[in-house]
């Protein structure tokens, strides 16, 4: 088998495991697990990547959550809510990009994915865009649910990467270059 084929099979098996496990057990958002995996893959892989990916996803998720909380607390009653959310979105994106100057939040793609996943879930899920849900100390709170789901995705991505590397070392049929 080629390295490409090995990577494809291991990724397919990992994806099937994610779907099978979390359709059965629940507790996390399957799509957010895949977003965590995708943002990890977008970073490239080194020993710091998992921690930076999880932290950047969570930071972006927090910024998206904070946007929703502030949107519900519109202090300028004369400003239409869509305009208020538009202004908040501008400042949110600026915040997570500037946040990338902090080493642990260095992945702008991971922060953007965390932000988009969280805010998208909030505005498109019935009951999520309320202060009661947003401030809940449970998985009803989107920042907790999406961040946890993306962290699980990062764990699966790391496992997939390690298994792929191991199997390529054992099974790849390409000639090795030194």
Rosetta blueprint (number, residue, H / E / L):
1 X L
2 X L
3 X H
4 X H
5 X H
6 X H
7 X H
8 X H
9 X H
10 X H
11 X H
12 X H
13 X H
14 X H
15 X H
16 X H
17 X H
18 X H
19 X H
20 X H
21 X H
22 X H
23 X H
24 X H
25 X H
26 X L
27 X L
28 X L
29 X L
30 X H
31 X H
32 X H
33 X H
34 X H
35 X H
36 X H
37 X H
38 X H
39 X H
40 X H
41 X H
42 X H
43 X H
44 X L
45 X L
46 X L
47 X L
48 X L
49 X H
50 X H
51 X H
52 X H
53 X H
54 X H
55 X H
56 X H
57 X H
58 X H
59 X H
60 X H
61 X H
62 X H
63 X H
64 X H
65 X H
66 X H
67 X H
68 X H
69 X H
70 X H
71 X H
72 X H
73 X L
74 X L
75 X L
76 X L
77 X L
78 X L
79 X L
80 X L
81 X H
82 X H
83 X H
84 X H
85 X H
86 X H
87 X H
88 X H
89 X H
90 X H
91 X H
92 X H
93 X H
94 X H
95 X H
96 X H
97 X H
98 X H
99 X H
100 X L
101 X L
102 X L
103 X H
104 X H
105 X H
106 X L
107 X L
108 X H
109 X H
110 X H
111 X H
112 X H
113 X H
114 X H
115 X H
116 X H
117 X H
118 X H
119 X H
120 X H
121 X H
122 X H
123 X H
124 X H
125 X L
126 X L
127 X L
128 X L
129 X L
130 X L
131 X H
132 X H
133 X H
134 X H
135 X L
136 X L
137 X L
138 X L
139 X L
140 X L
141 X L
142 X H
143 X H
144 X H
145 X H
146 X H
147 X H
148 X H
149 X H
150 X H
151 X H
152 X H
153 X H
154 X H
155 X H
156 X H
157 X H
158 X H
159 X H
160 X H
161 X H
162 X H
163 X H
164 X H
165 X H
166 X H
167 X H
168 X H
169 X H
170 X H
171 X H
172 X L
173 X L
174 X L
175 X L
176 X L
177 X L
178 X L
